[in-house]
Amino acid sequence: SMPATFLSDAVVGEVKPVDIFLGAFFSVPAFGGVTPIGPLVTLLVSQNGLNVPVTGLSESINISIPFTVAHRAVGGKGKCVYVNGSAFSDVGVTTIQNGDAGVICQTTHLT
């Protein structure tokens, strides 16, 4: 669930329902010589069919990303990052739990 402050922080103008779209890319590109072992997960927030930029939230969002059996077999640990242009970045993103089942990311933005 989203924090209580999400609508007031992220949605501009009249408060109306928002749609949240979730996607996963299993063929993840390498940036700066780093190739992730897991899927690249994306979240898009939309209101009335228009993209809603989500930045500078006053209360963090926690995102749980489970690992598949194939990802667990590789044996690597997860790390929460986002794609910032042509590189991975962890600015504003914290890995708060990293275990065999997956990771939990805490963030103040969805960029």
N, CA and C atoms as a LAMMPS dump frame, in Angstrom:
ITEM: TIMESTEP
0
ITEM: NUMBER OF ATOMS
333
ITEM: BOX BOUNDS ff ff ff
-5.0000000000000000e+02 5.0000000000000000e+02
-5.0000000000000000e+02 5.0000000000000000e+02
-5.0000000000000000e+02 5.0000000000000000e+02
ITEM: ATOMS id mol type element x y z
1 1 1 N 0.832 -1.187 0
2 1 2 C 0 0 0
3 1 3 C 0.876 1.25 0
4 2 1 N 0.313 2.309 -0.456
5 2 2 C 1.03 3.578 -0.519
6 2 3 C 0.883 4.315 0.803
7 3 1 N 1.89 5.119 1.162
8 3 2 C 1.777 5.925 2.379
9 3 3 C 0.613 6.901 2.277
10 4 1 N 0.103 7.316 3.408
11 4 2 C -1.036 8.238 3.444
12 4 3 C -0.741 9.543 2.714
13 5 1 N 0.527 9.955 2.687
14 5 2 C 0.887 11.228 2.058
15 5 3 C 1.108 11.117 0.552
16 6 1 N 0.998 9.911 -0.006
17 6 2 C 1.316 9.723 -1.43
18 6 3 C 0.502 10.639 -2.334
19 7 1 N -0.817 10.654 -2.168
20 7 2 C -1.649 11.469 -3.063
21 7 3 C -1.336 12.948 -2.954
22 8 1 N -1.13 13.45 -1.759
23 8 2 C -0.843 14.875 -1.621
24 8 3 C 0.553 15.224 -2.128
25 9 1 N 1.517 14.306 -2.005
26 9 2 C 2.878 14.567 -2.478
27 9 3 C 3.015 14.426 -3.988
28 10 1 N 2.374 13.399 -4.564
29 10 2 C 2.649 13.041 -5.95
30 10 3 C 1.641 13.58 -6.951
31 11 1 N 0.414 13.76 -6.545
32 11 2 C -0.631 14.119 -7.495
33 11 3 C -0.898 15.621 -7.434
34 12 1 N -0.828 16.227 -8.586
35 12 2 C -1.035 17.672 -8.68
36 12 3 C -2.483 17.949 -9.046
37 13 1 N -3.051 18.979 -8.453
38 13 2 C -4.411 19.365 -8.791
39 13 3 C -5.432 18.564 -8.013
40 14 1 N -6.602 18.441 -8.607
41 14 2 C -7.711 17.757 -7.955
42 14 3 C -7.364 16.291 -7.716
43 15 1 N -7.627 15.808 -6.525
44 15 2 C -7.319 14.423 -6.182
45 15 3 C -8.343 13.508 -6.84
46 16 1 N -7.864 12.679 -7.733
47 16 2 C -8.682 11.687 -8.415
48 16 3 C -7.947 10.363 -8.326
49 17 1 N -8.624 9.287 -8.623
50 17 2 C -7.951 7.98 -8.568
51 17 3 C -6.716 7.951 -9.473
52 18 1 N -5.722 7.203 -9.032
53 18 2 C -4.518 7.003 -9.844
54 18 3 C -4.422 5.53 -10.204
55 19 1 N -3.767 5.262 -11.326
56 19 2 C -3.477 3.901 -11.746
57 19 3 C -1.994 3.661 -11.539
58 20 1 N -1.644 2.47 -11.057
59 20 2 C -0.25 2.11 -10.868
60 20 3 C 0.021 0.875 -11.715
61 21 1 N 0.957 1.024 -12.643
62 21 2 C 1.31 -0.056 -13.549
63 21 3 C 2.659 -0.63 -13.126
64 22 1 N 2.751 -1.938 -13.106
65 22 2 C 3.965 -2.638 -12.713
66 22 3 C 4.441 -3.469 -13.889
67 23 1 N 5.741 -3.401 -14.164
68 23 2 C 6.324 -4.203 -15.234
69 23 3 C 7.657 -4.766 -14.795
70 24 1 N 8.08 -5.832 -15.462
71 24 2 C 9.386 -6.432 -15.176
72 24 3 C 10.05 -6.785 -16.492
73 25 1 N 11.319 -6.435 -16.613
74 25 2 C 12.106 -6.748 -17.789
75 25 3 C 13.128 -7.807 -17.379
76 26 1 N 13 -8.992 -17.94
77 26 2 C 13.889 -10.076 -17.525
78 26 3 C 15.199 -10.08 -18.294
79 27 1 N 15.236 -9.41 -19.428
80 27 2 C 16.485 -9.242 -20.17
81 27 3 C 16.966 -7.826 -19.862
82 28 1 N 17.8 -7.71 -18.841
83 28 2 C 18.186 -6.407 -18.314
84 28 3 C 19.475 -5.934 -18.979
85 29 1 N 19.514 -4.695 -19.448
86 29 2 C 20.738 -4.187 -20.071
87 29 3 C 21.827 -3.909 -19.037
88 30 1 N 23.058 -3.982 -19.495
89 30 2 C 24.202 -3.635 -18.639
90 30 3 C 24.47 -2.149 -18.772
91 31 1 N 24.76 -1.512 -17.653
92 31 2 C 25.156 -0.105 -17.633
93 31 3 C 26.463 -0.008 -16.875
94 32 1 N 27.443 0.635 -17.459
95 32 2 C 28.723 0.823 -16.78
96 32 3 C 29.385 -0.486 -16.406
97 33 1 N 29.205 -1.527 -17.23
98 33 2 C 29.815 -2.818 -16.96
99 33 3 C 29.105 -3.645 -15.915
100 34 1 N 27.956 -3.184 -15.421
101 34 2 C 27.202 -3.911 -14.399
102 34 3 C 25.974 -4.528 -15.057
103 35 1 N 25.833 -5.842 -14.934
104 35 2 C 24.672 -6.551 -15.461
105 35 3 C 23.907 -7.163 -14.302
106 36 1 N 22.698 -6.723 -14.05
107 36 2 C 21.913 -7.271 -12.94
108 36 3 C 21.576 -8.745 -13.159
109 37 1 N 21.451 -9.5 -12.066
110 37 2 C 21.066 -10.903 -12.17
111 37 3 C 19.554 -11.064 -12.139
112 38 1 N 18.855 -10.06 -11.678
113 38 2 C 17.408 -10.158 -11.548
114 38 3 C 16.696 -9.25 -12.522
115 39 1 N 15.401 -9.298 -12.479
116 39 2 C 14.628 -8.454 -13.382
117 39 3 C 14.724 -6.978 -13.004
118 40 1 N 14.551 -6.154 -13.991
119 40 2 C 14.435 -4.713 -13.786
120 40 3 C 12.939 -4.45 -13.639
121 41 1 N 12.549 -3.933 -12.494
122 41 2 C 11.137 -3.709 -12.197
123 41 3 C 10.826 -2.238 -12.409
124 42 1 N 9.699 -1.965 -13.014
125 42 2 C 9.318 -0.583 -13.252
126 42 3 C 7.913 -0.33 -12.712
127 43 1 N 7.72 0.843 -12.154
128 43 2 C 6.41 1.279 -11.683
129 43 3 C 6.071 2.592 -12.378
130 44 1 N 4.866 2.696 -12.871
131 44 2 C 4.406 3.914 -13.523
132 44 3 C 3.111 4.34 -12.856
133 45 1 N 3.036 5.581 -12.467
134 45 2 C 1.826 6.128 -11.865
135 45 3 C 1.161 7.015 -12.912
136 46 1 N -0.124 6.817 -13.108
137 46 2 C -0.868 7.542 -14.132
138 46 3 C -2.16 8.075 -13.521
139 47 1 N -2.564 9.24 -13.99
140 47 2 C -3.842 9.82 -13.574
141 47 3 C -4.508 10.391 -14.812
142 48 1 N -5.721 9.95 -15.083
143 48 2 C -6.452 10.38 -16.285
144 48 3 C -5.64 10.124 -17.551
145 49 1 N -4.875 9.024 -17.571
146 49 2 C -4.101 8.658 -18.749
147 49 3 C -2.781 9.386 -18.906
148 50 1 N -2.427 10.245 -17.964
149 50 2 C -1.176 10.999 -18.051
150 50 3 C -0.201 10.523 -16.985
151 51 1 N 1.075 10.446 -17.346
152 51 2 C 2.123 10.052 -16.409
153 51 3 C 2.212 11.06 -15.269
154 52 1 N 2.302 10.553 -14.052
155 52 2 C 2.456 11.402 -12.868
156 52 3 C 3.872 11.207 -12.342
157 53 1 N 4.74 12.23 -12.453
158 53 2 C 6.083 12.091 -11.892
159 53 3 C 6.008 11.99 -10.37
160 54 1 N 6.714 11.022 -9.817
161 54 2 C 6.699 10.812 -8.369
162 54 3 C 8.109 11.062 -7.854
163 55 1 N 8.317 12.237 -7.264
164 55 2 C 9.63 12.613 -6.732
165 55 3 C 9.437 13.337 -5.412
166 56 1 N 10.452 13.29 -4.578
167 56 2 C 10.454 14.057 -3.341
168 56 3 C 9.336 13.724 -2.385
169 57 1 N 8.963 12.457 -2.286
170 57 2 C 7.893 12.08 -1.358
171 57 3 C 8.316 12.355 0.083
172 58 1 N 7.396 12.832 0.881
173 58 2 C 7.716 13.111 2.287
174 58 3 C 7.759 11.835 3.12
175 59 1 N 7.143 10.777 2.621
176 59 2 C 7.151 9.486 3.302
177 59 3 C 7.568 8.431 2.281
178 60 1 N 8.526 7.609 2.639
179 60 2 C 9.063 6.613 1.713
180 60 3 C 8.042 5.545 1.34
181 61 1 N 8.229 4.986 0.154
182 61 2 C 7.462 3.846 -0.326
183 61 3 C 8.355 2.615 -0.193
184 62 1 N 7.81 1.506 0.296
185 62 2 C 8.527 0.234 0.327
186 62 3 C 8.025 -0.633 -0.814
187 63 1 N 8.964 -1.187 -1.575
188 63 2 C 8.632 -2.042 -2.715
189 63 3 C 9.291 -3.396 -2.498
190 64 1 N 8.486 -4.461 -2.439
191 64 2 C 9 -5.823 -2.274
192 64 3 C 9.146 -6.469 -3.643
193 65 1 N 10.346 -7 -3.907
194 65 2 C 10.615 -7.659 -5.184
195 65 3 C 11.072 -9.086 -4.89
196 66 1 N 10.224 -10.071 -5.189
197 66 2 C 10.619 -11.457 -4.927
198 66 3 C 11.585 -11.969 -5.998
199 67 1 N 12.429 -12.905 -5.607
200 67 2 C 13.317 -13.569 -6.561
201 67 3 C 12.636 -14.831 -7.073
202 68 1 N 12.881 -15.157 -8.335
203 68 2 C 12.398 -16.418 -8.893
204 68 3 C 13.392 -17.517 -8.538
205 69 1 N 13.008 -18.746 -8.77
206 69 2 C 13.901 -19.879 -8.518
207 69 3 C 15.19 -19.713 -9.32
208 70 1 N 15.085 -19.254 -10.572
209 70 2 C 16.271 -19.071 -11.42
210 70 3 C 17.212 -18.028 -10.838
211 71 1 N 16.683 -16.956 -10.303
212 71 2 C 17.53 -15.911 -9.717
213 71 3 C 18.191 -16.391 -8.432
214 72 1 N 17.466 -17.168 -7.638
215 72 2 C 18.057 -17.71 -6.416
216 72 3 C 19.178 -18.696 -6.738
217 73 1 N 19.049 -19.423 -7.853
218 73 2 C 20.061 -20.405 -8.238
219 73 3 C 21.394 -19.738 -8.57
220 74 1 N 21.365 -18.499 -9.043
221 74 2 C 22.591 -17.769 -9.367
222 74 3 C 23.368 -17.453 -8.098
223 75 1 N 22.644 -17.262 -6.996
224 75 2 C 23.291 -17.057 -5.705
225 75 3 C 23.677 -15.63 -5.392
226 76 1 N 23.359 -14.698 -6.251
227 76 2 C 23.7 -13.307 -5.983
228 76 3 C 22.709 -12.657 -5.04
229 77 1 N 23.095 -11.553 -4.468
230 77 2 C 22.209 -10.786 -3.597
231 77 3 C 21.608 -9.628 -4.394
232 78 1 N 20.457 -9.196 -3.975
233 78 2 C 19.796 -8.103 -4.65
234 78 3 C 20.233 -6.757 -4.113
235 79 1 N 20.075 -5.743 -4.937
236 79 2 C 20.353 -4.368 -4.541
237 79 3 C 19.34 -3.48 -5.243
238 80 1 N 18.831 -2.522 -4.534
239 80 2 C 17.831 -1.629 -5.094
240 80 3 C 18.519 -0.435 -5.755
241 81 1 N 18.251 -0.269 -7.033
242 81 2 C 18.784 0.846 -7.808
243 81 3 C 17.722 1.262 -8.818
244 82 1 N 17.977 2.343 -9.516
245 82 2 C 17.116 2.73 -10.621
246 82 3 C 17.991 3.159 -11.782
247 83 1 N 17.403 3.204 -12.972
248 83 2 C 18.14 3.625 -14.156
249 83 3 C 18.047 5.141 -14.251
250 84 1 N 19.19 5.775 -14.211
251 84 2 C 19.291 7.233 -14.281
252 84 3 C 20.019 7.569 -15.577
253 85 1 N 19.251 7.707 -16.639
254 85 2 C 19.863 7.957 -17.946
255 85 3 C 20.495 6.687 -18.477
256 86 1 N 21.827 6.623 -18.436
257 86 2 C 22.532 5.44 -18.954
258 86 3 C 23.356 4.766 -17.866
259 87 1 N 22.939 4.908 -16.609
260 87 2 C 23.671 4.294 -15.497
261 87 3 C 22.691 3.888 -14.4
262 88 1 N 23.119 2.951 -13.563
263 88 2 C 22.343 2.611 -12.383
264 88 3 C 22.722 3.564 -11.26
265 89 1 N 21.733 3.948 -10.445
266 89 2 C 21.979 4.85 -9.323
267 89 3 C 21.181 4.367 -8.12
268 90 1 N 21.704 4.64 -6.93
269 90 2 C 20.946 4.32 -5.722
270 90 3 C 20.596 5.57 -4.921
271 91 1 N 20.706 6.734 -5.543
272 91 2 C 20.369 7.987 -4.872
273 91 3 C 18.867 8 -4.565
274 92 1 N 18.536 8.144 -3.296
275 92 2 C 17.134 8.166 -2.878
276 92 3 C 16.501 6.792 -2.756
277 93 1 N 17.314 5.731 -2.923
278 93 2 C 16.825 4.36 -2.848
279 93 3 C 17.683 3.592 -1.854
280 94 1 N 17.045 2.855 -0.951
281 94 2 C 17.765 2.076 0.052
282 94 3 C 17.291 0.636 0.003
283 95 1 N 18.227 -0.299 0.055
284 95 2 C 17.888 -1.711 0.181
285 95 3 C 17.718 -1.978 1.672
286 96 1 N 16.467 -2.182 2.117
287 96 2 C 16.243 -2.35 3.557
288 96 3 C 16.178 -3.816 3.971
289 97 1 N 15.979 -4.707 3.007
290 97 2 C 16.033 -6.136 3.31
291 97 3 C 16.541 -6.856 2.076
292 98 1 N 17.479 -7.759 2.272
293 98 2 C 18.081 -8.483 1.178
294 98 3 C 18.254 -9.922 1.621
295 99 1 N 17.422 -10.805 1.121
296 99 2 C 17.489 -12.196 1.543
297 99 3 C 17.337 -13.14 0.373
298 100 1 N 17.24 -14.41 0.675
299 100 2 C 17.123 -15.416 -0.373
300 100 3 C 15.817 -15.302 -1.152
301 101 1 N 14.779 -14.801 -0.519
302 101 2 C 13.478 -14.714 -1.175
303 101 3 C 13.322 -13.466 -2.041
304 102 1 N 14.13 -12.434 -1.789
305 102 2 C 14.022 -11.209 -2.566
306 102 3 C 14.548 -10.01 -1.807
307 103 1 N 14.204 -8.83 -2.288
308 103 2 C 14.645 -7.595 -1.65
309 103 3 C 13.44 -6.712 -1.348
310 104 1 N 13.638 -5.814 -0.391
311 104 2 C 12.663 -4.755 -0.145
312 104 3 C 13.409 -3.445 -0.314
313 105 1 N 12.877 -2.624 -1.2
314 105 2 C 13.487 -1.33 -1.505
315 105 3 C 12.641 -0.233 -0.874
316 106 1 N 13.321 0.787 -0.354
317 106 2 C 12.646 1.947 0.216
318 106 3 C 13.079 3.15 -0.6
319 107 1 N 12.1 3.939 -1.065
320 107 2 C 12.431 5.056 -1.947
321 107 3 C 11.485 6.23 -1.745
322 108 1 N 11.99 7.413 -2.102
323 108 2 C 11.181 8.632 -2.06
324 108 3 C 10.841 9.117 -3.46
325 109 1 N 11.142 8.285 -4.459
326 109 2 C 10.818 8.657 -5.841
327 109 3 C 10.587 7.411 -6.685
328 110 1 N 9.906 7.567 -7.79
329 110 2 C 9.714 6.502 -8.778
330 110 3 C 10.18 7.046 -10.119
331 111 1 N 11.49 7.201 -10.259
332 111 2 C 12.028 7.739 -11.515
333 111 3 C 12.652 6.662 -12.35
